[in-house]
């Protein structure tokens, strides 16, 4: 159910990091690591599965929106996710 803005003490701009701000140019990351980093968590942070599901709901569209700025590497094995990285001139 929608709520009036007046019910909240403070409102913040809805800003997301760009790939250049978030990712190191020489590293590849899983979508799970990106999800944590978008929330300013360490990429290896231990989080509950339910929290991870919510973070993925934010990270997957972020990856899609920034696809032109990213490269992808196939998983190294069947039980591993793919990896994403910052597109560079190299």
C-alpha positions as CSV (number, residue, x, y, z in Angstrom):
1,X,0.0,0.0,0.0
2,X,1.4,3.4,-0.9
3,X,2.5,5.7,1.9
4,X,2.6,9.5,2.0
5,X,6.1,10.9,1.9
6,X,5.3,12.9,5.0
7,X,5.4,9.7,7.0
8,X,9.2,9.6,6.6
9,X,11.7,11.7,8.4
10,X,14.2,11.8,5.6
11,X,14.2,11.0,1.8
12,X,17.3,10.3,-0.1
13,X,18.1,10.5,-3.9
14,X,17.9,7.2,-5.7
15,X,21.5,7.0,-6.9
16,X,23.4,3.9,-8.1
17,X,27.1,3.5,-8.6
18,X,28.4,3.4,-12.1
19,X,30.6,0.4,-13.1
20,X,33.6,2.6,-13.1
21,X,32.9,3.6,-9.5
22,X,32.1,0.1,-8.3
23,X,34.5,-2.3,-10.1
24,X,38.2,-2.6,-10.3
25,X,39.3,-2.6,-14.0
26,X,41.5,-5.8,-13.6
27,X,39.0,-7.9,-11.6
28,X,35.9,-10.0,-12.5
29,X,33.0,-10.3,-10.1
30,X,29.9,-12.6,-9.7
31,X,26.5,-11.0,-9.6
32,X,26.4,-12.0,-5.9
33,X,29.6,-10.0,-5.2
34,X,28.2,-7.0,-7.2
35,X,25.0,-7.2,-5.2
36,X,26.9,-6.8,-2.0
37,X,29.1,-4.1,-3.3
38,X,26.1,-2.0,-4.5
39,X,25.1,-2.0,-0.8
40,X,28.6,-1.0,0.2
41,X,29.4,-4.4,1.7
42,X,32.5,-6.4,1.2
43,X,32.1,-8.7,-1.8
44,X,32.8,-11.7,0.5
45,X,30.4,-10.6,3.3
46,X,28.4,-13.3,4.9
47,X,24.7,-12.4,4.5
48,X,21.4,-14.4,5.0
49,X,19.9,-16.0,1.9
50,X,16.8,-13.9,2.2
51,X,18.9,-10.7,2.2
52,X,20.9,-12.0,-0.8
53,X,17.7,-12.6,-2.7
54,X,16.7,-8.9,-2.1
55,X,20.1,-7.7,-3.1
56,X,20.0,-9.7,-6.3
57,X,16.7,-8.0,-7.2
58,X,18.7,-4.8,-7.3
59,X,21.9,-6.1,-8.9
60,X,20.5,-8.0,-11.9
61,X,18.8,-4.9,-13.4
62,X,22.0,-2.9,-12.6
63,X,24.0,-5.3,-14.6
64,X,21.5,-5.2,-17.5
65,X,21.4,-1.3,-17.5
66,X,25.2,-1.2,-17.6
67,X,25.8,-4.0,-20.0
68,X,27.5,-1.8,-22.5
69,X,30.1,-1.0,-19.9
70,X,30.7,-4.6,-18.8
71,X,32.4,-7.7,-20.1
72,X,31.3,-11.2,-19.1
73,X,33.3,-14.5,-18.6
74,X,31.7,-17.9,-18.6
75,X,31.7,-19.9,-15.4
76,X,34.8,-22.0,-14.8
77,X,32.6,-24.9,-13.8
78,X,28.9,-25.9,-13.9
79,X,28.4,-25.1,-10.2
80,X,29.9,-21.6,-10.5
81,X,28.2,-18.4,-11.7
82,X,29.4,-16.2,-14.5
83,X,31.7,-13.3,-13.9
84,X,31.3,-9.6,-14.8
85,X,34.0,-7.0,-15.2
86,X,34.5,-3.4,-16.3
87,X,35.0,-3.1,-20.1
88,X,38.4,-1.5,-20.7
89,X,40.5,-0.7,-23.8
90,X,42.8,-3.7,-23.1
